[in-house]
Amino acid sequence: MNTKEHISPDVDTDVDVLEANEFPYNLIVWNDDINSFDWVIETLIQVCGHEPEQAEQCTLLIHFKGKCSVKNGGYDTLKAMKEAIIDRGINATVEEMAY
């Protein structure tokens, strides 16, 4: 019996690496004592394109954990979203993903 694993030539073993590097940045939203849950939820829906349930879950994480990665993507896309969030009075940053 052959103990070597056979990899078919049509199987791309680099897919996970490519997908991980395709969107190397996170948009982080930070907790504060100023903005209401409803305002943060509305912001995530309008700025990030979240569904209401996703926005609510992220808002709960922001509140209880102090921050939440609400979106990942390319730097330029996330920078524009970060600026829109900050314009609404909510603190946000763009950070490179740690691998």
C-alpha positions in Angstrom: 0.0 0.0 0.0 1.4 3.4 -1.0 1.5 5.8 2.0 2.1 8.9 -0.2 -1.0 11.1 -0.6 -1.9 11.5 -4.3 -2.9 15.0 -5.3 -4.7 15.4 -8.5 -3.1 17.8 -11.0 -6.4 19.7 -11.3 -6.6 20.4 -7.6 -5.3 23.9 -6.6 -3.6 23.6 -3.2 -2.9 27.4 -3.1 -6.5 28.5 -3.0 -6.7 29.1 0.7 -3.5 31.2 0.6 -4.7 33.3 -2.3 -8.1 33.9 -0.6 -6.5 34.9 2.6 -4.3 37.4 0.9 -7.0 38.8 -1.4 -8.5 40.9 1.4 -5.6 41.7 3.8 -7.2 44.5 5.9 -9.9 44.7 8.6 -12.2 47.6 9.3 -12.4 47.8 13.1 -15.2 49.7 14.9 -14.5 50.7 18.5 -16.8 51.0 21.5 -17.6 54.3 23.1 -20.1 55.7 25.6 -21.6 58.2 23.2 -23.3 56.5 20.3 -26.5 54.5 20.7 -26.9 50.9 19.6 -29.4 52.0 17.0 -27.0 54.6 15.5 -24.2 52.1 15.2 -26.5 49.5 13.7 -27.8 52.0 11.2 -24.2 53.0 10.3 -23.1 49.5 9.7 -26.1 48.8 7.4 -25.7 52.0 5.4 -21.9 52.2 5.3 -20.8 48.6 5.3 -23.8 47.0 3.6 -24.6 44.7 6.5 -27.9 43.0 6.9 -29.8 44.2 10.1 -29.0 40.9 12.0 -25.3 41.1 11.1 -25.1 44.8 12.1 -26.8 44.0 15.5 -24.4 41.2 16.2 -21.4 43.3 15.4 -22.8 46.1 17.6 -23.2 43.7 20.5 -19.5 42.5 20.0 -18.4 46.2 19.9 -20.2 46.9 23.2 -19.1 43.8 25.1 -15.6 43.2 23.6 -14.6 46.8 23.0 -14.2 46.4 19.3 -15.3 44.3 16.3 -13.9 43.6 12.9 -17.0 44.6 10.8 -15.6 44.1 7.3 -12.5 42.9 5.5 -11.2 43.9 2.2 -8.7 46.0 0.3 -7.2 49.1 2.0 -8.8 51.7 -0.3 -12.3 50.3 0.0 -12.1 50.1 3.8 -10.5 53.5 4.2 -13.5 55.1 2.5 -15.8 53.2 4.8 -13.7 54.1 7.9 -14.0 57.8 6.9 -17.7 57.5 6.5 -18.0 55.9 9.9 -15.8 58.5 11.6 -17.9 61.2 9.9 -20.9 59.8 11.8 -19.0 60.2 15.1 -18.0 56.6 15.6 -14.4 55.6 16.0 -13.0 53.2 13.4 -9.6 52.1 12.1 -8.2 50.0 9.3 -5.7 47.4 10.3 -3.7 44.8 8.4 -4.8 41.3 9.2 -2.4 39.2 11.2 -1.7 35.8 9.7 
